[in-house]
Amino acid sequence: MAQDNQEPARQSPPQTPPPPQNPEKPPEDWATGNEPMTGPQRSYLQTLCREAGEEFNEKLTKAEASKKIDELQKKTGRGR
């Protein structure tokens, strides 16, 4: 009688669902939102203000700069 050389069926490890994605927090809820805007925010905001014909406010916080960037992206057609 011939021997059966087949391996026993292997079971796949249980599939774990991917970790939930963190929903984006509104800027006013950022822990660091009251800090001065970052260098990259400043640079991009200056460009957007120039393109939109608006005055650049250098005293914006991180949260305020983020909101202004979103606003000006819509106005200029840049970004998302």
VEXTISE-619617 format. One record per residue: x, y, z of N, C-alpha, C, O in turn. Coordinates in steps of 0.02 Angstrom, whole numbers, plus 50000, padded with zeros to 5 digits. Layout:
// VEXTISE-619617
XYZXYZXYZXYZ;...
//
This chain:
// VEXTISE-619617
500424994150000500005000050000500445006250000500935006550037;500285011249959500675017249953500535021850012499975022550035;501075025050035500985029850090500735036450062500925038550007;500315039750100500045046250080500535051550105500615052450165;500865055150058501365060150076501075067150084501455071950086;500435067750089500145074350096500215076850167500135073050215;500365083250174500405086250240499705087550266499245088450226;499625087550331498955089250357498795096450339499235100650333;498165097850331497945104550312498165109550366498065108450426;498475114950344498695120150390498135125250399497795127150352;498055127250460497555132350473497895139250472498435140150499;497565143950440497815150750439497725153750508497245152250543;498195158150528498095161450592497465165850588497295168350534;497145166850643496535170950641496685177950616497195180950633;496255180450574496345187150546496125192350597495575191950624;496565197050608496375202550653496195208550611496525210050561;495665212050630495475217850591496015223250597496365223650647;496075227450545496565232850550496385237650606495795238350623;496895240750636496735245450690496315251250663496405253450607;495855253650704495445259250681495875265350667496345266750704;495705268950615496075274950599495835280450646495245281050663;496315284550667496135290050710495775295350670496035297750619;495175297150691494835302450655495225308950664495525310150717;495215313050614495585319350618495245323950668494645325150665;495635326350715495375330950765495315337850736495735339950696;494795341450755494765348450733495335352350764495525350950821;495615357150728496195360850754496085363750824496555364050864;495485365950839495375368950906495445363850962495495365751020;495445357250945495525352050996496235349451000496375344951040;496695352050960497385349750962497705351751028497605357251053;498105347251056498455348651119498955354351109499085358151156;499235354951049499735360151036499455365750993499835369750965;498805366050987498485370950943498615378150960498575382550917;498775379551023498905386451044499625388651036499805394351050;500045384051014500755385751002500805389750937500355389550895;501365393350929501455397150866501455392350807501645386450813;501245394850749501245390650689501945388050674502445391050694;501965382450640502605379350623502925382950563502595386850529;503555381650552503895384550494503565382650428503455387050386;503405376250417503075374450355502385377750347502205379650292;502015378350402501375381750398501475389050377501125391650334;501965392250408502105399350393502275400250319501995404650286;502705396050294502925396650224502335395650176502245399550129;501945390350187501395388750143500845394150148500555396150098;500725396350208500215401550219500415408150185499985411550157;501055409850187501285415850153501155415250078500935420050046;501295409450050501165408249979500425408849963500235412149915;500005405650003499285405849992499015412949999498595415049959;499245416550049499015423550058499195427749998498795431749974;499805426949973500025430749915499575429049855499365433549819;499445422649843499035420549787498305422849794497975424349744;498065423149856497365425149867497285432649875496725435149880;497855436349876497815443549885497615445549955497295450749965;497795441350004497625442750073498255444350113498805442250095;498165447850168498715449550211498905443550254498475440050279;499555442450262499805437050303499835439250376500115444550391;499555435250421499575436750492500085432150525499965426150533;500655434950544501195430850572501065428550644501455424650671;500525430850675500405429250745499895423550754499665422350810;499725420050701499245414550706499535408750745500145407450743;499105405150780499315398950814499305393250763499095394150706;499535387450784499525381550740498805380250717498685379050658;498335380450764497635378950747497355384150700497015382550651;497475390450714497225395850672497535395550602497195396550552;498185394050599498525393550535498235387850494498145388450433;498085382250527497795376550492497125378250461496985376450404;496705381650499496045383750474496125388650416495765388150366;496595393350422496695398350370496965394950306496775396850251;497395390050314497655386350257497085382850221497035383250159;496645379550258496065376250227495635381250189495425379950132;495515386850220495095392150189495415394650124495075395250072;496065396050127496395398750068496515393550014496545395249955;496575387250032496625381949982495985381749940496015381049879;495425382349973494785382449937494745388549892494515388249835;494965394249919494915400549882495375400549821495185403149768;495975397649828496455397749773496435391549729496735391449675;496075386449751496055380249712496665375849723496765370949686;497075377449772497665373349788497485367949838496935367949867;497945363349847497855358249899497385352849879497375350549821;496995350749925496575344849918496105345549862495705341049849;
//
